[in-house]
Amino acid sequence: MELARFLHGTADSRTGGQTIRHGRAYEAFGTVLFGGRRRHVFTRLAELTGARPGDRALDVGCGTGYLTLRLADVVTSAGSVIGVDPSADVLAHARRRANGRTHCTFTDGIAENLPAADGEFDVVASSLMLHHLPEDVRARAVAEMRRALRPGGRLLLADFRPPTNSVARHLVGAVTGPVMERNPVHLLRPLVEQAGFTEVRTGDLHPWIHYVQAVKAGPAA
């Protein structure tokens, strides 16, 4: 289905995952999908990261930078946020939307081989990205996020939560394809726990988001 191919992109030769190619149109679809609640949901996700003014934050699989920009507001110009994505098109769109925020930058990279030093960040976040990765790559991506965090640093993973109603779930599948219809968000918590994170908590945000919060064990910097 053409819409599903548009939403989930084309294969990335580096990983076998999917890369979104159409930043402006994807951004418009995101606005429609959340039915006017998108800014509220992503502002809340930025808050749930535990980010504070002055923090260094990383947004993995940032896409068009919607969460990245919310994080930039939270960390303020006293901090910094970097969005990482393998798609040149969405990165170009994200850079335009940054609108002069010099503490918010975007760079090419893949989740399972992040362009980050060990312990570089206070906060690592990722939204609506993991379902684009092959299942056998997801654990490596979460392990990379842990590597990039300092001891005591905070992780937030958020992904699409399919409707529980079978009719609604089938409708989602008909529009977006089977990846989102069957997205196994219940596996996010085990992924995070198996990567060695502690203080793991989960929750949902209406209408479509399931999230996991966690901490990298060790004394805070």
N, C-alpha and C positions, 0 to 999 in steps of 0.2 A: 504494500500500500504506500502511495506516495507521501501521505502525511506522516506515516510512521518513519519512513526513510528521512524525511525532513527533520522530524523531532530528534531522532537518534543518530543522525549523521551518517557518515561513511566510514569505512574501516581505516584505522590508523595503522600504518605499516610498522610502527615501532612497538605496538602492543597487541594488536588484534582487537582493540577496543574501538569505540565509535567516536568520531570527531564531528561536531556540529559545524556546518559551513556557512550558515546564513544568519548572522548575528542580528540584524535589524528585524527580520521576520520572526525569529525565535523569541526576541524580546516582546514583540507584539502578541505572540501566542501566550506567553507567560502571563501577560496582563489579563487576557481573556480567561485563562484557566483558573486564576484565583478570584475572579468575580469581584474585583474591587478591593480585595483583602491582601493583595500582594505586599504592599509596603508595610502594613501592620504585621504580617507574618514574618517578613525578613528582618524588620526592626526588632521583633521579639527574638528571633534566632540570634541576632547580633548580641542582644542582652544575655541570652542563655550561654554564650561562650564564656561569660565572666570577664570579658575584656574590659580594661580600664584605661583612662588617659595615660599615655606614655608607653603602652604595651607595643610589642612587635607582634603582628598578626600575619598569618598566612591563610589564604583561601585557595584550596586545592580543587582544580576543575572549575575555575571561577566563571567560565562562560562569559556572558556579557557584563559581568561585574556587579550584578545587583546586590548580592550579599557583601561583596568587597567594599562597596561604597557605604553600606550601612556600618560595616566595621570601621571604616575610616572616620565616620562621624563619632563613633564611640571612643576610639583611641586618641582622637584629636590630632592636631598638628604636632603635639609633643611626642606622639608615637609614629608608627608606620605600619602599613599593610601592603602586602604583595599578593596579587592574584596570579595564579599559574594555570595555564591551559594549553593544549597542543594545537588549537585552531587559530591560525593567523587572522581569520575573518572576525571571530568573536573578540579577540584581543584588540583589534583595531577599533571595534565598536566600543569596547570597554574604555579604551584610552580616550576616546572622544567624550564619553559620558563623565569621565573623571573631572573634566572642566576646571583644570588648573590646580587640583588638589595635589600638591607636590609630594605629600607624604603617602600617596596612594599610587602604586605602580603596578605594571602588568608585564609578565614575562612568559616565554614559551617553556613548556615542560610537561612531563607526564607524572601521574600520581605515584607510580611504582618506582620512580627514579627522580625524586624531587631535586631541583636545583637549590639546595639548602644545606648549610653546614649542620653538623650535629649540635643539638641544643640551641639553635639560633632563635627560636620563637617562644613567646609567652603563650600564644594562642594559635591553634591550628583548627580551621573549620572547613567543612565541605558540605555543599548542598546540591541535591539532585544530580549527583555525579556517579556514585558507585554503580548504579544500574547500567551505566554505559560500559562498564568494564566486564571482561569475561570473568566467570565465577572463580577461576583458578588464579586470577590476578588480584582479586580484592584483598586477600590477606596481606599480600606484599605491599599494597597501597597503604593499608592501615599501619603496617609496621614502619613504613617510611614516614608517616605522619608522626608516629611516636619518636622516631629518631630525630626529627626536626625540632621537637619540643624540648625545652629545658626541663630539668627535674622540677616537679611541682607545676608544670605547665598544663594547660587545659585544652581538651579536645571537644569539638562538637561535630557530629555527623548527622545530617538530615537527608531524608530521601522520600520519594513519592510513596504514599500509603494508599493502596487500592481500596475502593469502597468494600464494605463487608457484604452489602446486598449483592446477590449474584447477578441480578438484572443490570444494576448500575455498573458492576465490574465488567460485565460483558460489553456494555456500551463503551466504557473506557477502552477496552481492547479493540473494539471495532473502529474507534477513532484514532487511537495512538499506537496500536499494535500490541502483541503479547507481552513485551518487556514490562510495560507499566501495568498491564492487567494482572500479571502474576508476580509483581515485584515482591521478593521475600524479605520484607523489612524486619520480620521477627528474627532474622539472622544477623542483624547489625550488632546487637548486644553481644552475642557469642564471638563475633569477629573482634570486637574491641577488647573483650576479656581475654581472649586467646593471645592478643598482641601484648598483654602484660599491663594494661591500664587498670587503675583502681578507682574507687568511688564512682562506679558506673550507675547512671540513672537514665531512665527513658521517659518519653512523654509524647504527646500528640498535639499538633496545632491544626485547627480547622482551616481549610477543608481537607488538605491532602498530605500533610507532613507528619512523619514519625521521626523523632530525633533521639540521639544518644549523647549524653554528656559523660565525660570521664577525665581523670587526672593521671598524668605520668608520675609514678611514685618517685619520691625523693624530696629532699628539702627544697623549699621555695628559694629562689635567688633573692 
